[in-house]
C-alpha cells in the first residue's frame, strides 16, 4: 500500500478578505519548519482568529504538529475545515489525508475521497497525485488504472510525475512508453526529495535491466523492495536460459527464459494478492 504524502501547502495571495495575509502564512510555515513554534503562532494567530484562510491553515498545521507543546488535533482539523470552506485550495488536500490516515481526524473513507477529489478537480497537483494513488491501488474506490494514469499525467508534483513514469514504463492504464518514462525518471533523479529520487533510480535501473533482458521472451517484474518474493523466486526457479546451457543472467527485476513462462505465470497468480507491481511483459 502506498502511502500518501502530506504535501506542504501552496499559499496563493488572493483578493478575497479571507486570503488577506498570505505572506504571514508563509512566515508561519517557515517558522514551523524551523521548529520555531512560538514564531509560527505569532505570525498568524491574530489573522487566523479574524478568519484569514491561509493563516487558519498555518495555525492548523501548528496545532497538528506532534512536537508542538500545545498540540490540539481537534482544533487543528476544525481550522482546516474553516479554511476549506473559505475556498483555500490546499486545505482539502490536508483534510483528505487526515481522514484517510484516521489518526488526527476521524477515519472516513467518504470524507477522504470527497476532500481529495474536490482539491483534484480544482487543479491541486498534490491532490491529483493522491487521488491517482487511490485509483491505482483500488483503495477506498474501485481500481481504475486509466483514471489513475490520467490524474498523474495532470499532476505537476514530483510524486505525481514519478507515479506517471512508473505507469508509463510498465504500460499500466495505457500504452507502454518506456522512453518517456526513462526521460522523466532521469529528470527526477535530481529531486531533493529522497523518496522521489529513489523511485526515479529504480526506474532507471529497471530500464537498463529490461535492455539486458531482450534475449528472452518473458520478463517478470516485481517490487524490488519485496525481499520475500525475491527469495521465493530464487528457490523455485532454476533460471536456465532457453537453450538449457546454464543459468540465465540474474538481475532484479529478473529476466526469465522461455522454459519458465508457465512457472512465471503461476508465481504471478500466487503473489498478485500480496505484492504490488508484478508484471509479465512480452519482449
Buried (B, 14 or more C-beta within 10 A) or exposed (E): EBEBBBBEBBBEEBEEEBBBBBEBBBBBBBBBEEEBBEBBBBBBBEBBEEBBBBBBBBBBBBBBBEEBEEBBBEBBBBBBBBBBEBBBBBBBBBBBBBBBBEEBBEEBBEBBBBBBBBBBEBEBBBBBBBBBBBBBBEBBBEEBBEBBBBBBBBBEBBBBBBBBBBBBBBBBBBEBBBEBBBEBBBEBBEBEBEEBBBBBBBBBBBBEBBEEBEEBBBBBBBBBEBEEBBEBBEEEBEBBBBEEEEEBBEBBBBBBBEBBBEBBEEBBEBBEEEBBBBBBBEE
